[in-house]
Amino acid sequence: MDMGRESRWEKDAMTVEIVFALVTASVLAATVFAVTFALVVALGISGPARHPTLTCGAALGAAVGAWRAVRVLRRFDSQRRKGH
């Protein structure tokens, strides 16, 4: 076996981890935006403040989602390098 190549199991594990990172990041981003939207509705924010508030909620959701994806993949990579 070529020492530079990954086994089929390692490739499958990477695929599962990537999908897990993307799904959990998407759920987290959607949750952050949903909380922002719920606050806008609950507090009755309207007019000129509504759009920037929702835009900030979407940006925050995207940032939190990206953070989650990077965190999961970096953790997987460090464990893979340790041989776990």
Residue pairs with C-beta under 8 A, 6 or more apart in sequence:
6 14
10 80
13 80
14 76
17 72
17 73
17 76
18 73
20 72
21 68
21 69
21 72
21 73
21 76
22 69
24 68
24 69
24 72
25 65
25 66
25 68
25 69
25 72
26 65
28 61
28 64
28 65
28 68
29 61
29 62
29 64
29 65
29 68
30 61
31 61
32 57
32 60
32 61
32 64
32 65
33 57
33 58
33 60
33 61
35 57
36 53
36 54
36 56
36 57
36 58
36 60
36 61
37 54
37 57
39 45
39 53
40 50
40 53
40 54
40 57
45 53
